[in-house]
């Protein structure tokens, strides 16, 4: 029998996208102590999630804001992951 962890950083990020729709690296670190958001996003994209990144230019720094649109593909993927979320 295969067992999965349900409280991983990846699952926390997915739950965040499900309820908030967007996330920056700073927010990921502050909320979930996730230091490598881009790696988590890469893995989620490889799994089939549709996640976009928009570059934000701020006076002090440039950063990416990730969004997960509410589309059929993402709803299907979240449904498949529902037991982990």
C-alpha positions as CSV (number, residue, x, y, z in Angstrom):
1,X,0.0,0.0,0.0
2,X,1.3,3.4,-1.0
3,X,1.0,6.2,1.6
4,X,1.3,9.9,0.9
5,X,2.0,12.8,3.1
6,X,-0.8,15.3,3.2
7,X,0.9,18.3,4.8
8,X,3.7,18.8,2.3
9,X,4.7,22.3,1.1
10,X,3.4,21.4,-2.3
11,X,0.0,20.6,-0.9
12,X,0.0,23.8,1.1
13,X,0.8,25.7,-2.0
14,X,-2.0,23.9,-3.9
15,X,-4.5,24.7,-1.1
16,X,-3.4,28.4,-1.2
17,X,-4.0,28.5,-5.0
18,X,-7.4,26.9,-4.5
19,X,-8.5,29.6,-2.1
20,X,-6.4,32.7,-3.0
21,X,-5.5,32.2,-6.7
22,X,-2.1,34.0,-6.6
23,X,1.1,33.7,-4.7
24,X,4.6,35.3,-4.6
25,X,7.8,33.8,-3.4
26,X,7.8,36.1,-0.4
27,X,4.3,35.1,0.6
28,X,5.2,31.5,0.2
29,X,8.1,31.9,2.5
30,X,6.2,33.9,5.1
31,X,3.1,31.7,5.1
32,X,4.6,28.2,4.5
33,X,8.4,28.6,4.9
34,X,8.7,27.4,1.3
35,X,12.0,28.8,0.1
36,X,11.9,27.3,-3.4
37,X,8.5,28.2,-4.8
38,X,9.7,28.1,-8.4
39,X,10.7,24.4,-7.9
40,X,7.2,23.6,-6.5
41,X,5.6,25.4,-9.4
42,X,7.8,23.5,-11.9
43,X,6.7,20.2,-10.4
44,X,3.0,21.2,-10.4
45,X,3.3,22.2,-14.0
46,X,4.9,18.8,-14.8
47,X,1.9,17.1,-13.1
48,X,-0.4,19.1,-15.5
49,X,-1.5,22.2,-13.5
50,X,-1.9,25.4,-15.5
51,X,0.0,28.0,-13.6
52,X,1.1,31.4,-14.9
53,X,3.7,33.8,-13.8
54,X,3.6,37.6,-14.2
55,X,6.8,39.6,-13.6
56,X,6.1,42.5,-11.2
57,X,8.5,45.4,-11.3
58,X,8.7,47.3,-8.0
59,X,10.9,50.2,-7.1
60,X,13.0,48.1,-4.8
61,X,12.9,44.7,-6.4
62,X,11.5,42.6,-9.3
63,X,9.6,39.4,-8.5
64,X,7.1,36.9,-10.0
65,X,3.5,36.5,-9.1
66,X,2.1,33.1,-9.8
67,X,-1.5,32.6,-10.5
68,X,-3.6,29.5,-11.1
69,X,-6.6,30.3,-13.3
70,X,-10.0,28.7,-12.5
71,X,-10.3,26.6,-15.7
72,X,-11.5,23.1,-16.5
73,X,-7.9,21.6,-16.5
74,X,-7.1,23.0,-13.0
75,X,-10.5,22.0,-11.6
76,X,-9.9,18.4,-12.9
77,X,-6.4,18.3,-11.4
78,X,-7.6,19.6,-8.0
79,X,-10.3,17.0,-8.1
80,X,-7.7,14.3,-8.6
81,X,-5.6,15.7,-5.7
82,X,-8.6,16.2,-3.4
83,X,-7.7,13.5,-1.0
84,X,-4.4,15.2,-0.3
85,X,-5.8,18.7,0.1
